[in-house]
Amino acid sequence: MPMSLSTWLLLALLSLVWSAAFIFVGIILREVPPLTLVFCRLALSALFLVPAVMWMRLAWPNGLAAWWPFVVMSLFNNVIPFTLLAYGQREIASGLASVIVATTPLWTVLLTRVFVPGDRIAPMRVVGLVFGIAGVGVLFGPEALTGKQTTLAGMALALIGAMSYGCAGVWGARFRGVPPVVSSCCQLLCSTLIVAPMALLIDAPWRLPMPGAATISSLVALAVLSTSLAYIMFYRVMASSGGTNAMLVTLIMPPLTIVLGIAVLGETFAARYAYGAAMIALALVMIDGRLPKAIYRRVRSA
């Protein structure tokens, strides 16, 4: 689907707040365990959006049949990726996690081909998928062979999280007629209810020491900016331009996250991560198709 200039600008802003999310998570994980982090992120985000839905007098889903799509979306778009990425970021740098999440459109295209009737993958997209998967292999690099299990496990968790986001990109197409605020709020409410018992049983958060001001500030920013407002922007892009276009946000995120990770968290970035990121970026350009077509038309008209 075509994208207007305003949609591209919204996509750029979304990439910025989601890039910052990796940094916020890196700060929070220094004092808060992963499941408690995820629960607080979801609960605060939902509390922020519920009054917005009520103030705007928007309709809530009516009955279980109307709620169950949001339950599925909450699993694919919140519970699974948030949890896996939080655990993964304990072992890998935020920049690397962002690069791995950038593979999300690859999985969105594959899953759309499998589950959406009549969808066909153009030859250029097939090449892009192969190139993107090769980029993932470059990212994993020696850790897949030399036995650095903690780093490998962190990358694997981030990759599964990206696949889950890909599922969300396909499933989220059914919410195009739903106001973005309602879509965001409903999935966050469902996610909070799912994660709450896990956080209580595993982390026992009442036994944890009180986190510092930087952690609390990062948690609020993560919930309000990088979750509540970000999902409203995400659903608006998805409603106007489709799930695959919305997932292009991951093309812009890695370089921003890498720079922020080095500047804020003092992270280092291996050369092969840059090579893998470049291969994934090229793959996403092929999958999107607009730039290659524009180049082809210009060469042909020259």
C-alpha beads as a LAMMPS data file, in Angstrom:
LAMMPS data file: protein, C-alpha beads

302 atoms
301 bonds

1 atom types
1 bond types

-500.0 500.0 xlo xhi
-500.0 500.0 ylo yhi
-500.0 500.0 zlo zhi

Masses

1 110.0

Atoms # bond

1 1 1 0.000 0.000 0.000
2 1 1 1.261 3.552 -0.751
3 1 1 2.506 5.785 2.052
4 1 1 2.011 9.547 2.239
5 1 1 4.653 11.981 3.472
6 1 1 2.826 12.382 6.791
7 1 1 2.836 8.604 7.257
8 1 1 6.573 8.464 6.590
9 1 1 7.155 11.204 9.169
10 1 1 5.013 9.340 11.679
11 1 1 7.029 6.201 10.938
12 1 1 10.269 8.091 11.602
13 1 1 8.944 9.383 14.938
14 1 1 7.802 5.878 15.847
15 1 1 11.284 4.528 15.089
16 1 1 12.784 7.093 17.458
17 1 1 10.571 6.249 20.443
18 1 1 10.958 2.513 19.846
19 1 1 14.742 2.886 19.544
20 1 1 14.705 4.666 22.889
21 1 1 12.746 1.720 24.334
22 1 1 15.821 -0.526 24.053
23 1 1 17.828 2.031 26.022
24 1 1 15.147 2.392 28.691
25 1 1 15.007 -1.396 29.056
26 1 1 18.804 -1.550 29.389
27 1 1 18.685 0.973 32.242
28 1 1 15.742 -0.681 34.015
29 1 1 17.232 -4.195 33.868
30 1 1 20.079 -3.032 36.116
31 1 1 17.652 -2.983 39.067
32 1 1 14.426 -4.715 37.987
33 1 1 13.975 -8.344 36.824
34 1 1 12.499 -8.926 33.328
35 1 1 8.950 -10.033 34.151
36 1 1 8.439 -7.226 36.656
37 1 1 9.728 -4.792 34.059
38 1 1 7.263 -6.130 31.474
39 1 1 4.346 -6.060 33.913
40 1 1 5.051 -2.468 35.010
41 1 1 5.479 -1.391 31.396
42 1 1 2.147 -2.899 30.386
43 1 1 0.190 -1.808 33.453
44 1 1 1.384 1.814 33.335
45 1 1 0.723 1.969 29.595
46 1 1 -2.812 0.663 30.034
47 1 1 -3.503 3.089 32.890
48 1 1 -2.358 5.924 30.640
49 1 1 -4.684 4.950 27.776
50 1 1 -7.874 3.940 29.634
51 1 1 -8.731 7.555 30.562
52 1 1 -7.996 8.588 26.962
53 1 1 -10.520 6.077 25.598
54 1 1 -13.124 7.206 28.131
55 1 1 -12.455 10.920 27.520
56 1 1 -12.808 10.427 23.748
57 1 1 -16.030 8.429 24.358
58 1 1 -14.897 5.595 22.147
59 1 1 -16.695 2.261 22.203
60 1 1 -15.142 -0.703 24.004
61 1 1 -15.323 -4.203 22.481
62 1 1 -18.654 -5.805 23.327
63 1 1 -18.521 -9.412 24.515
64 1 1 -15.920 -12.186 24.459
65 1 1 -16.124 -12.582 20.695
66 1 1 -15.028 -8.967 20.277
67 1 1 -12.239 -9.243 22.881
68 1 1 -10.511 -12.441 21.785
69 1 1 -8.710 -10.854 18.756
70 1 1 -7.121 -8.411 21.204
71 1 1 -6.047 -11.313 23.421
72 1 1 -4.235 -12.893 20.473
73 1 1 -2.710 -9.564 19.496
74 1 1 -1.562 -8.995 23.070
75 1 1 0.338 -12.285 23.005
76 1 1 2.054 -11.639 19.654
77 1 1 2.690 -7.922 20.082
78 1 1 3.318 -7.574 23.830
79 1 1 3.621 -10.611 26.067
80 1 1 5.924 -12.797 23.976
81 1 1 8.266 -10.172 22.441
82 1 1 8.469 -7.909 25.498
83 1 1 9.332 -10.841 27.748
84 1 1 11.818 -12.489 25.392
85 1 1 13.560 -9.212 24.577
86 1 1 13.829 -8.285 28.254
87 1 1 15.518 -11.609 29.015
88 1 1 17.595 -11.355 25.839
89 1 1 18.873 -7.863 26.640
90 1 1 20.435 -9.194 29.825
91 1 1 22.884 -11.063 27.561
92 1 1 23.277 -8.861 24.476
93 1 1 23.643 -5.136 23.742
94 1 1 20.577 -3.054 22.997
95 1 1 21.933 -2.199 19.550
96 1 1 22.264 -5.869 18.630
97 1 1 18.757 -6.575 19.937
98 1 1 17.431 -3.769 17.741
99 1 1 19.207 -5.141 14.675
100 1 1 17.691 -8.575 15.268
101 1 1 14.230 -7.061 15.738
102 1 1 14.783 -5.380 12.358
103 1 1 14.146 -8.805 10.791
104 1 1 10.451 -8.436 11.712
105 1 1 9.314 -7.518 8.150
106 1 1 10.954 -10.709 6.849
107 1 1 8.717 -12.803 9.065
108 1 1 5.701 -10.576 8.306
109 1 1 6.077 -11.212 4.580
110 1 1 6.570 -14.960 5.065
111 1 1 3.610 -15.296 7.402
112 1 1 1.405 -13.174 5.144
113 1 1 2.226 -15.521 2.268
114 1 1 1.287 -18.529 4.390
115 1 1 -1.841 -17.261 6.133
116 1 1 -3.350 -14.599 3.837
117 1 1 -5.248 -16.198 0.914
118 1 1 -4.221 -14.965 -2.508
119 1 1 -1.049 -13.234 -1.341
120 1 1 1.930 -13.835 -3.628
121 1 1 5.601 -13.050 -3.063
122 1 1 7.228 -11.208 -5.955
123 1 1 10.667 -12.442 -7.115
124 1 1 12.366 -9.342 -5.672
125 1 1 10.834 -10.097 -2.271
126 1 1 12.071 -13.688 -2.445
127 1 1 15.608 -12.397 -3.031
128 1 1 15.129 -9.979 -0.139
129 1 1 13.993 -12.775 2.178
130 1 1 17.024 -14.917 1.323
131 1 1 19.364 -11.951 1.784
132 1 1 17.751 -11.052 5.096
133 1 1 18.054 -14.567 6.466
134 1 1 21.719 -14.557 5.415
135 1 1 22.108 -11.301 7.350
136 1 1 20.731 -13.012 10.449
137 1 1 23.379 -15.694 9.995
138 1 1 26.089 -13.014 9.880
139 1 1 24.712 -11.492 13.092
140 1 1 24.908 -14.787 14.956
141 1 1 28.412 -15.371 13.635
142 1 1 30.968 -17.322 15.712
143 1 1 28.692 -17.594 18.767
144 1 1 26.679 -20.217 16.899
145 1 1 29.800 -22.401 16.683
146 1 1 32.132 -21.478 19.539
147 1 1 29.808 -22.249 22.438
148 1 1 29.190 -18.767 23.900
149 1 1 25.827 -19.945 25.090
150 1 1 24.666 -16.837 26.940
151 1 1 25.188 -14.527 23.954
152 1 1 23.681 -17.083 21.583
153 1 1 20.666 -17.521 23.858
154 1 1 20.150 -13.749 24.041
155 1 1 20.222 -13.457 20.254
156 1 1 17.864 -16.420 19.870
157 1 1 15.365 -14.865 22.283
158 1 1 15.473 -11.576 20.348
159 1 1 14.962 -13.446 17.068
160 1 1 11.906 -15.292 18.397
161 1 1 10.606 -11.940 19.626
162 1 1 11.001 -10.542 16.101
163 1 1 9.071 -13.512 14.714
164 1 1 6.317 -12.801 17.212
165 1 1 6.183 -9.189 16.032
166 1 1 5.869 -10.574 12.502
167 1 1 2.820 -12.559 13.589
168 1 1 1.399 -9.360 15.092
169 1 1 1.899 -7.580 11.763
170 1 1 -0.278 -10.174 10.032
171 1 1 -2.889 -10.447 12.785
172 1 1 -3.112 -6.665 13.242
173 1 1 -4.554 -6.168 9.752
174 1 1 -7.998 -7.003 11.160
175 1 1 -7.954 -3.861 13.349
176 1 1 -7.927 -1.329 10.488
177 1 1 -11.453 -0.186 11.328
178 1 1 -10.732 0.188 15.051
179 1 1 -9.549 3.549 16.451
180 1 1 -5.806 3.330 17.253
181 1 1 -6.349 4.364 20.876
182 1 1 -8.859 1.535 21.388
183 1 1 -6.636 -1.051 19.683
184 1 1 -3.647 -0.041 21.785
185 1 1 -5.548 0.126 25.076
186 1 1 -7.376 -3.188 24.636
187 1 1 -4.268 -5.180 23.821
188 1 1 -2.372 -3.580 26.706
189 1 1 -5.158 -4.438 29.155
190 1 1 -5.169 -8.064 27.980
191 1 1 -1.371 -8.213 28.156
192 1 1 -1.327 -6.858 31.706
193 1 1 -3.766 -9.525 32.893
194 1 1 -1.680 -12.263 31.264
195 1 1 1.707 -11.131 32.595
196 1 1 0.584 -10.166 36.130
197 1 1 0.391 -13.699 37.607
198 1 1 3.718 -14.697 36.012
199 1 1 5.487 -11.656 37.465
200 1 1 3.980 -12.258 40.900
201 1 1 4.910 -15.947 40.990
202 1 1 8.402 -15.743 39.484
203 1 1 9.793 -12.366 40.557
204 1 1 7.894 -11.749 43.834
205 1 1 8.262 -7.986 43.210
206 1 1 7.235 -7.048 46.777
207 1 1 10.583 -8.447 47.942
208 1 1 12.643 -6.307 45.558
209 1 1 14.448 -3.182 46.789
210 1 1 13.079 0.172 45.706
211 1 1 14.694 1.168 42.395
212 1 1 16.462 4.479 41.924
213 1 1 15.201 7.640 40.257
214 1 1 16.831 6.849 36.886
215 1 1 15.129 3.449 36.777
216 1 1 11.715 4.845 37.704
217 1 1 12.027 7.670 35.158
218 1 1 13.053 5.188 32.465
219 1 1 10.111 2.945 33.330
220 1 1 7.613 5.817 33.036
221 1 1 9.144 6.931 29.729
222 1 1 9.125 3.348 28.468
223 1 1 5.442 2.950 29.339
224 1 1 4.130 6.330 28.180
225 1 1 6.340 7.237 25.213
226 1 1 7.659 3.931 23.902
227 1 1 4.527 1.876 24.496
228 1 1 1.249 3.836 24.811
229 1 1 1.962 6.638 22.342
230 1 1 4.074 4.372 20.155
231 1 1 1.246 1.889 19.683
232 1 1 -1.173 4.650 18.754
233 1 1 1.271 5.735 16.035
234 1 1 1.869 2.120 14.997
235 1 1 -1.830 1.373 14.548
236 1 1 -2.345 4.620 12.659
237 1 1 0.417 3.670 10.200
238 1 1 -0.980 0.146 9.929
239 1 1 -4.510 1.433 9.290
240 1 1 -3.386 3.749 6.502
241 1 1 -0.642 1.699 4.857
242 1 1 -0.827 -1.946 5.948
243 1 1 1.094 -4.241 8.275
244 1 1 4.178 -4.758 6.114
245 1 1 4.675 -1.003 5.685
246 1 1 4.218 -0.469 9.422
247 1 1 6.980 -2.976 10.094
248 1 1 9.408 -0.867 8.029
249 1 1 9.944 1.062 11.254
250 1 1 12.492 -1.620 12.100
251 1 1 14.611 -0.482 9.145
252 1 1 15.214 2.904 10.795
253 1 1 15.594 1.715 14.385
254 1 1 18.966 -0.135 14.431
255 1 1 21.320 2.802 13.698
256 1 1 19.460 4.996 16.186
257 1 1 19.578 2.323 18.876
258 1 1 23.260 1.597 18.255
259 1 1 24.183 5.263 18.679
260 1 1 22.007 5.637 21.789
261 1 1 23.388 2.406 23.281
262 1 1 26.972 3.560 22.866
263 1 1 26.260 7.077 24.142
264 1 1 23.985 6.200 27.090
265 1 1 24.867 2.643 28.117
266 1 1 28.516 2.542 27.049
267 1 1 27.925 -0.479 24.810
268 1 1 30.308 -1.763 22.152
269 1 1 29.314 -2.953 18.709
270 1 1 31.144 -5.685 16.781
271 1 1 31.915 -5.208 13.078
272 1 1 29.842 -8.216 12.036
273 1 1 26.761 -6.612 13.606
274 1 1 27.174 -3.722 11.166
275 1 1 27.571 -6.145 8.248
276 1 1 24.504 -8.095 9.286
277 1 1 22.520 -4.903 9.796
278 1 1 23.484 -3.687 6.313
279 1 1 22.388 -6.994 4.764
280 1 1 19.064 -6.877 6.619
281 1 1 18.531 -3.234 5.590
282 1 1 19.171 -4.120 1.942
283 1 1 16.798 -7.064 2.275
284 1 1 14.066 -4.793 3.627
285 1 1 14.577 -2.375 0.739
286 1 1 14.098 -5.302 -1.654
287 1 1 11.000 -6.461 0.215
288 1 1 9.516 -2.967 0.195
289 1 1 10.216 -2.749 -3.536
290 1 1 9.634 0.968 -4.034
291 1 1 13.269 2.065 -4.249
292 1 1 14.298 -0.686 -6.742
293 1 1 11.249 0.161 -8.895
294 1 1 12.076 3.871 -8.818
295 1 1 15.678 3.166 -9.850
296 1 1 14.484 0.852 -12.627
297 1 1 12.046 3.467 -13.990
298 1 1 14.724 6.164 -13.947
299 1 1 17.282 3.961 -15.729
300 1 1 14.696 2.913 -18.278
301 1 1 13.644 6.489 -19.011
302 1 1 17.243 7.736 -19.258

Bonds

1 1 1 2
2 1 2 3
3 1 3 4
4 1 4 5
5 1 5 6
6 1 6 7
7 1 7 8
8 1 8 9
9 1 9 10
10 1 10 11
11 1 11 12
12 1 12 13
13 1 13 14
14 1 14 15
15 1 15 16
16 1 16 17
17 1 17 18
18 1 18 19
19 1 19 20
20 1 20 21
21 1 21 22
22 1 22 23
23 1 23 24
24 1 24 25
25 1 25 26
26 1 26 27
27 1 27 28
28 1 28 29
29 1 29 30
30 1 30 31
31 1 31 32
32 1 32 33
33 1 33 34
34 1 34 35
35 1 35 36
36 1 36 37
37 1 37 38
38 1 38 39
39 1 39 40
40 1 40 41
41 1 41 42
42 1 42 43
43 1 43 44
44 1 44 45
45 1 45 46
46 1 46 47
47 1 47 48
48 1 48 49
49 1 49 50
50 1 50 51
51 1 51 52
52 1 52 53
53 1 53 54
54 1 54 55
55 1 55 56
56 1 56 57
57 1 57 58
58 1 58 59
59 1 59 60
60 1 60 61
61 1 61 62
62 1 62 63
63 1 63 64
64 1 64 65
65 1 65 66
66 1 66 67
67 1 67 68
68 1 68 69
69 1 69 70
70 1 70 71
71 1 71 72
72 1 72 73
73 1 73 74
74 1 74 75
75 1 75 76
76 1 76 77
77 1 77 78
78 1 78 79
79 1 79 80
80 1 80 81
81 1 81 82
82 1 82 83
83 1 83 84
84 1 84 85
85 1 85 86
86 1 86 87
87 1 87 88
88 1 88 89
89 1 89 90
90 1 90 91
91 1 91 92
92 1 92 93
93 1 93 94
94 1 94 95
95 1 95 96
96 1 96 97
97 1 97 98
98 1 98 99
99 1 99 100
100 1 100 101
101 1 101 102
102 1 102 103
103 1 103 104
104 1 104 105
105 1 105 106
106 1 106 107
107 1 107 108
108 1 108 109
109 1 109 110
110 1 110 111
111 1 111 112
112 1 112 113
113 1 113 114
114 1 114 115
115 1 115 116
116 1 116 117
117 1 117 118
118 1 118 119
119 1 119 120
120 1 120 121
121 1 121 122
122 1 122 123
123 1 123 124
124 1 124 125
125 1 125 126
126 1 126 127
127 1 127 128
128 1 128 129
129 1 129 130
130 1 130 131
131 1 131 132
132 1 132 133
133 1 133 134
134 1 134 135
135 1 135 136
136 1 136 137
137 1 137 138
138 1 138 139
139 1 139 140
140 1 140 141
141 1 141 142
142 1 142 143
143 1 143 144
144 1 144 145
145 1 145 146
146 1 146 147
147 1 147 148
148 1 148 149
149 1 149 150
150 1 150 151
151 1 151 152
152 1 152 153
153 1 153 154
154 1 154 155
155 1 155 156
156 1 156 157
157 1 157 158
158 1 158 159
159 1 159 160
160 1 160 161
161 1 161 162
162 1 162 163
163 1 163 164
164 1 164 165
165 1 165 166
166 1 166 167
167 1 167 168
168 1 168 169
169 1 169 170
170 1 170 171
171 1 171 172
172 1 172 173
173 1 173 174
174 1 174 175
175 1 175 176
176 1 176 177
177 1 177 178
178 1 178 179
179 1 179 180
180 1 180 181
181 1 181 182
182 1 182 183
183 1 183 184
184 1 184 185
185 1 185 186
186 1 186 187
187 1 187 188
188 1 188 189
189 1 189 190
190 1 190 191
191 1 191 192
192 1 192 193
193 1 193 194
194 1 194 195
195 1 195 196
196 1 196 197
197 1 197 198
198 1 198 199
199 1 199 200
200 1 200 201
201 1 201 202
202 1 202 203
203 1 203 204
204 1 204 205
205 1 205 206
206 1 206 207
207 1 207 208
208 1 208 209
209 1 209 210
210 1 210 211
211 1 211 212
212 1 212 213
213 1 213 214
214 1 214 215
215 1 215 216
216 1 216 217
217 1 217 218
218 1 218 219
219 1 219 220
220 1 220 221
221 1 221 222
222 1 222 223
223 1 223 224
224 1 224 225
225 1 225 226
226 1 226 227
227 1 227 228
228 1 228 229
229 1 229 230
230 1 230 231
231 1 231 232
232 1 232 233
233 1 233 234
234 1 234 235
235 1 235 236
236 1 236 237
237 1 237 238
238 1 238 239
239 1 239 240
240 1 240 241
241 1 241 242
242 1 242 243
243 1 243 244
244 1 244 245
245 1 245 246
246 1 246 247
247 1 247 248
248 1 248 249
249 1 249 250
250 1 250 251
251 1 251 252
252 1 252 253
253 1 253 254
254 1 254 255
255 1 255 256
256 1 256 257
257 1 257 258
258 1 258 259
259 1 259 260
260 1 260 261
261 1 261 262
262 1 262 263
263 1 263 264
264 1 264 265
265 1 265 266
266 1 266 267
267 1 267 268
268 1 268 269
269 1 269 270
270 1 270 271
271 1 271 272
272 1 272 273
273 1 273 274
274 1 274 275
275 1 275 276
276 1 276 277
277 1 277 278
278 1 278 279
279 1 279 280
280 1 280 281
281 1 281 282
282 1 282 283
283 1 283 284
284 1 284 285
285 1 285 286
286 1 286 287
287 1 287 288
288 1 288 289
289 1 289 290
290 1 290 291
291 1 291 292
292 1 292 293
293 1 293 294
294 1 294 295
295 1 295 296
296 1 296 297
297 1 297 298
298 1 298 299
299 1 299 300
300 1 300 301
301 1 301 302
